[in-house]
């Protein structure tokens, strides 16, 4: 009887140690895989070289908000109606409430927009500032002290995968960065793979697919630090989520408990 008890106790100790090992492997977290912008430089203050975003130029099929202000209130309403009247569309993150997108001014295939009084104006390949100045010069013949402000309405970026709020978001200007895009999308979840974020960039010349490591501070010097129109960001899941979502692995502790119980009972009956 003493021998049986001793074997059972040894078996119980073995099962207990196995449970400890399994639990330790489940809770162990390597912070190097989830900490952003790491650097080998341990200095508290670090200067990095500046990086300038590419200036976006107006292209055909762009939709523009052209806001005109002058001393004539009636003229202002005439020009700004296109910015106030919206069209109903599907959910567009960061856009107007209730699924509304301003109508705006469409740049046609010849690179021109058509506005009240001044007619068709060619602004393709201009920056927003250059286009605003061009329209202002034409308005001087009709309005007193006009001012013109232009913004893109259709420029956007998409965030997919392991983030808190995936979706399509307005790209307001040239200075939106990838870390800002992650914040807008609710940040990466704990299961997001920070070392291998995919960015898909489409231009008139080519389509690029790049892999970005957000855990390294060197990313601040990357040409992909600033977003461009139609950028798509995809965050893949790490192995931890695959483990937690696999039902077979979730049931593994139960299987181990059943097997060990059966072994103990069989050992008692054998003696």
Backbone torsions as a table, in degrees:
resi	resn	phi	psi	omega
1	UNK	NA	-36.5	179.0
2	UNK	-64.7	-39.2	179.3
3	UNK	-65.1	-41.2	-179.9
4	UNK	-62.7	-45.0	-178.7
5	UNK	-63.3	-38.3	-179.8
6	UNK	-65.5	-42.5	179.5
7	UNK	-66.0	-40.1	179.3
8	UNK	-63.3	-42.1	179.7
9	UNK	-63.7	-41.7	178.4
10	UNK	-63.2	-40.8	178.6
11	UNK	-64.8	-39.7	178.4
12	UNK	-64.4	-40.9	177.8
13	UNK	-62.7	-40.6	178.8
14	UNK	-63.1	-43.2	178.4
15	UNK	-64.1	-40.2	179.8
16	UNK	-63.0	-44.2	178.7
17	UNK	-64.7	-38.9	177.9
18	UNK	-63.0	-40.0	178.5
19	UNK	-63.8	-39.7	178.8
20	UNK	-62.7	-43.7	180.0
21	UNK	-62.1	-43.1	-179.7
22	UNK	-64.7	-42.3	-179.8
23	UNK	-66.5	-40.3	179.7
24	UNK	-63.5	-39.0	179.8
25	UNK	-68.7	-26.6	-178.8
26	UNK	-78.0	-36.3	-173.4
27	UNK	-95.0	-9.5	-177.3
28	UNK	-68.7	126.6	-178.8
29	UNK	-125.1	129.8	176.3
30	UNK	-94.9	106.2	-175.8
31	UNK	-65.5	-17.5	178.8
32	UNK	-65.3	-21.3	-179.7
33	UNK	-87.0	-10.6	-176.3
34	UNK	-125.2	-5.4	-179.4
35	UNK	-88.1	129.3	-178.4
36	UNK	-79.5	151.3	165.1
37	UNK	54.0	49.3	178.3
38	UNK	-76.5	157.8	179.1
39	UNK	-149.9	147.5	175.9
40	UNK	-73.3	-20.2	178.5
41	UNK	-75.9	118.5	-176.1
42	UNK	-92.5	5.9	-179.5
43	UNK	-65.1	144.4	179.8
44	UNK	-71.5	-26.4	-179.0
45	UNK	-124.5	131.3	-177.4
46	UNK	-141.5	134.2	178.4
47	UNK	-103.2	129.5	179.9
48	UNK	-114.8	149.6	-179.4
49	UNK	-65.1	144.5	-179.1
50	UNK	-70.4	153.7	176.4
51	UNK	-134.9	133.2	-175.1
52	UNK	-106.8	128.2	178.7
53	UNK	-68.4	150.9	177.1
54	UNK	-69.7	135.3	179.4
55	UNK	-76.5	125.7	-179.3
56	UNK	-81.0	135.2	178.6
57	UNK	-112.8	150.4	-176.5
58	UNK	-68.8	135.9	-179.2
59	UNK	-127.6	159.1	173.0
60	UNK	-54.4	145.2	-177.8
61	UNK	79.4	-1.9	172.0
62	UNK	-68.6	147.8	175.0
63	UNK	-113.8	125.4	-172.1
64	UNK	-117.1	141.9	167.1
65	UNK	-94.1	112.9	179.8
66	UNK	-109.7	107.3	-176.5
67	UNK	-102.1	119.6	-178.4
68	UNK	-110.3	131.3	175.4
69	UNK	-126.6	140.0	179.2
70	UNK	-157.2	-176.2	179.0
71	UNK	-76.9	-11.5	179.7
72	UNK	-100.0	109.9	-178.3
73	UNK	-65.7	-37.6	179.7
74	UNK	-63.6	-40.6	178.8
75	UNK	-66.8	-37.1	178.6
76	UNK	-60.1	-44.6	179.0
77	UNK	-62.2	-39.4	-179.4
78	UNK	-59.6	-43.3	-176.9
79	UNK	-80.4	-30.5	-171.2
80	UNK	-95.2	1.8	179.2
81	UNK	-58.3	-39.2	-178.3
82	UNK	-64.8	-24.1	179.7
83	UNK	-84.2	-22.4	-176.1
84	UNK	-94.4	-32.0	178.3
85	UNK	-80.0	126.8	-176.8
86	UNK	-110.2	163.6	174.1
87	UNK	-116.3	140.4	-179.0
88	UNK	-76.3	134.2	-180.0
89	UNK	-147.7	174.6	178.8
90	UNK	-68.2	168.5	-176.5
91	UNK	-53.4	128.9	-177.2
92	UNK	-131.7	98.8	-172.9
93	UNK	-52.7	133.7	179.2
94	UNK	80.0	2.0	-178.6
95	UNK	-89.7	-163.1	-179.6
96	UNK	-71.9	162.0	-178.4
97	UNK	-69.1	160.1	174.7
98	UNK	60.0	29.5	175.1
99	UNK	67.2	30.4	-179.2
100	UNK	-102.4	135.8	175.6
101	UNK	-121.2	127.2	179.2
102	UNK	-56.4	145.0	-179.9
103	UNK	-64.8	-48.1	176.6
104	UNK	66.8	-171.0	177.8
105	UNK	-111.6	122.8	-178.4
106	UNK	-86.8	130.8	173.4
107	UNK	-82.5	117.8	-174.8
108	UNK	-78.7	-177.9	-175.2
109	UNK	-64.6	-19.1	177.8
110	UNK	-92.2	1.0	178.4
111	UNK	84.9	20.2	-177.1
112	UNK	-117.7	155.2	169.3
113	UNK	-119.8	155.0	179.8
114	UNK	-115.1	123.7	-177.2
115	UNK	-124.8	156.9	177.4
116	UNK	-58.1	146.4	177.1
117	UNK	70.8	-53.8	-173.4
118	UNK	-88.6	-10.7	176.0
119	UNK	73.8	-143.3	-175.7
120	UNK	-85.1	131.1	-178.2
121	UNK	-127.2	128.3	179.0
122	UNK	-84.2	121.9	-179.8
123	UNK	-133.3	3.4	-180.0
124	UNK	-60.9	139.9	-178.1
125	UNK	75.7	1.9	175.6
126	UNK	-86.1	154.6	167.2
127	UNK	-77.2	168.8	179.3
128	UNK	-61.1	-38.4	-179.9
129	UNK	-67.5	-41.6	178.7
130	UNK	-65.1	-41.3	179.2
131	UNK	-64.8	-41.2	179.3
132	UNK	-62.6	-40.7	179.9
133	UNK	-67.7	-38.6	178.0
134	UNK	-61.6	-46.1	179.3
135	UNK	-67.1	-37.8	179.3
136	UNK	-60.9	-42.4	-180.0
137	UNK	-61.7	-36.6	178.8
138	UNK	-73.4	-32.2	-179.6
139	UNK	-73.4	-20.5	-179.1
140	UNK	-60.5	-22.2	178.5
141	UNK	-76.5	-15.2	-174.5
142	UNK	-121.8	-26.8	-173.9
143	UNK	-124.1	156.0	176.3
144	UNK	-96.9	125.9	176.7
145	UNK	51.6	55.3	179.0
146	UNK	-76.6	150.3	170.1
147	UNK	-127.0	145.2	-176.2
148	UNK	-130.3	129.3	173.4
149	UNK	-125.0	135.7	-176.6
150	UNK	-126.8	137.4	174.0
151	UNK	-137.0	152.6	174.9
152	UNK	-77.0	137.7	176.2
153	UNK	-103.0	-25.0	-173.5
154	UNK	-104.8	1.2	179.5
155	UNK	-76.5	134.9	-171.2
156	UNK	-153.2	168.0	170.3
157	UNK	-141.0	156.0	-177.4
158	UNK	-120.6	141.1	176.4
159	UNK	-125.6	123.5	-177.4
160	UNK	-125.7	165.2	172.6
161	UNK	92.8	-142.8	-170.8
162	UNK	-83.2	69.1	173.5
163	UNK	-129.1	164.7	-176.0
164	UNK	-69.7	-32.4	-175.4
165	UNK	-142.3	74.1	-179.5
166	UNK	-63.9	149.4	179.5
167	UNK	167.1	-170.8	177.5
168	UNK	-109.0	130.9	-172.9
169	UNK	-128.9	149.4	177.2
170	UNK	-67.1	135.9	173.1
171	UNK	-96.6	101.4	-169.6
172	UNK	-70.8	-42.2	-175.8
173	UNK	-151.9	-172.0	-178.2
174	UNK	-80.2	-5.4	-170.6
175	UNK	-104.7	11.6	176.9
176	UNK	-77.2	125.6	-176.6
177	UNK	-101.0	165.1	177.9
178	UNK	-62.7	-42.8	175.2
179	UNK	-59.9	-36.7	176.9
180	UNK	-65.2	-39.0	178.0
181	UNK	-62.6	-39.0	177.5
182	UNK	-64.4	-38.6	178.8
183	UNK	-67.4	-40.9	179.0
184	UNK	-61.6	-35.8	-179.2
185	UNK	-86.1	13.3	175.7
186	UNK	86.4	14.5	179.4
187	UNK	68.0	162.9	176.8
188	UNK	-71.3	143.8	173.2
189	UNK	-72.5	171.5	179.1
190	UNK	-62.1	-20.3	-179.8
191	UNK	-93.4	-2.0	-179.0
192	UNK	-71.3	136.7	-178.0
193	UNK	-85.7	98.3	-174.1
194	UNK	-74.8	-19.6	-177.0
195	UNK	-87.4	-3.5	-174.1
196	UNK	-148.5	55.9	178.8
197	UNK	-80.3	129.6	-178.4
198	UNK	-93.5	133.3	174.3
199	UNK	-123.2	124.8	179.2
200	UNK	-109.2	120.5	-177.2
201	UNK	-121.5	126.1	-179.2
202	UNK	-113.8	125.0	175.0
203	UNK	-123.3	179.7	179.9
204	UNK	-67.2	-24.6	-176.1
205	UNK	-93.7	-33.9	-173.0
206	UNK	-161.4	173.1	173.9
207	UNK	-121.7	124.9	-176.8
208	UNK	-110.5	141.5	172.4
209	UNK	-126.1	115.5	-176.6
210	UNK	-124.2	154.5	176.3
211	UNK	-111.0	131.7	-173.3
212	UNK	-123.6	136.2	178.4
213	UNK	-102.7	104.4	-178.1
214	UNK	-77.8	-7.2	179.3
215	UNK	-83.1	-9.5	-177.4
216	UNK	-108.5	135.6	-177.8
217	UNK	-70.6	-18.6	178.8
218	UNK	-60.1	-18.6	-179.2
219	UNK	-60.5	-24.3	-179.7
220	UNK	-61.5	-21.6	-179.8
221	UNK	-96.5	5.0	-176.1
222	UNK	-76.5	145.2	174.2
223	UNK	-66.9	-8.5	179.7
224	UNK	-103.5	12.8	178.4
225	UNK	-66.4	-41.0	176.2
226	UNK	-95.0	138.0	-179.2
227	UNK	-81.5	157.9	174.0
228	UNK	-126.8	168.6	-178.4
229	UNK	-57.3	135.1	177.1
230	UNK	72.3	13.3	174.2
231	UNK	-62.8	140.3	176.7
232	UNK	-119.0	126.0	-179.4
233	UNK	-113.3	127.0	179.4
234	UNK	-123.3	127.7	179.2
235	UNK	-108.8	114.6	-179.4
236	UNK	-79.9	161.6	178.9
237	UNK	-90.4	149.3	177.2
238	UNK	-87.7	177.0	-176.3
239	UNK	-66.6	-23.0	-179.1
240	UNK	-61.6	-39.7	-179.8
241	UNK	-71.9	-36.5	177.0
242	UNK	-58.8	-38.6	179.7
243	UNK	-67.2	-44.6	-176.2
244	UNK	-74.2	-22.1	-179.0
245	UNK	-95.3	-8.0	178.3
246	UNK	-83.7	113.4	-175.9
247	UNK	-62.8	-33.1	-179.9
248	UNK	-64.0	-39.1	179.1
249	UNK	-73.8	-31.7	176.9
250	UNK	-64.7	-34.0	-178.4
251	UNK	-86.5	-2.8	-177.1
252	UNK	-57.6	-45.7	178.2
253	UNK	-59.1	-36.1	178.7
254	UNK	-65.8	-44.1	178.1
255	UNK	-59.8	-43.4	-179.5
256	UNK	-63.0	-41.6	-179.9
257	UNK	-63.1	-42.6	-179.5
258	UNK	-64.3	-45.2	-177.8
259	UNK	-63.4	-44.7	-178.8
260	UNK	-65.5	-36.6	177.5
261	UNK	-63.6	-43.7	178.5
262	UNK	-63.6	-37.2	178.9
263	UNK	-65.1	-40.3	179.2
264	UNK	-64.5	-45.7	180.0
265	UNK	-63.3	-44.5	-179.8
266	UNK	-61.7	-38.3	-179.4
267	UNK	-66.3	-36.0	178.6
268	UNK	-68.3	-42.7	179.9
269	UNK	-68.9	-30.4	-179.7
270	UNK	-65.1	-32.2	-179.6
271	UNK	-88.8	NA	NA
